[in-house]
Amino acid sequence: MFLRYIIAMALAALAILFGIILGDYGPWYLSWFLGTGFMVLVAVSAGVLFEAQEDAARAARDPGESLDVSSAVDAPSPTRPVR
């Protein structure tokens, strides 16, 4: 428990030291860091979505038919019930 306290105090001191060194540039670097991480998450989720669309298109197609990029994004639309 005491070791965790020492580690937390060292991290807090390091954060204060960085704040003093960066001065007015601190918020800019923080937003840059957070924004870069967010854009990486958006890019990864777009890749996962594309793969899911590609798998859905492959499952809806005949086994012998080839798969290209234009047909991968054109997944069949669901049918609506007739009223």
C-alpha positions, 0 to 999 in steps of 0.5 A: 500500500505504501509503495502505491502511495509513493508511486502516485506521489511521484506521478503527481509530482511529474505531472506538476513538473510537466505543467510548469515546464509547458506553461501556456502550451499545456492545453494545446498539447493535451487537446492534440494528444486526446484528438489524435487518440480519438481519430485513431479510434474513429479510423479503427471503427471505420475499418471494423465497419467496412469488414463487417459490410464486406462479410455481410456482402460475402454471406449474401452472395453465391459461393462462386461469385467474386468479391470486389470493393464496389460490391462489398459496400453494396450490401443488400437492403432489408425488405420492409413488410407490406402493410 
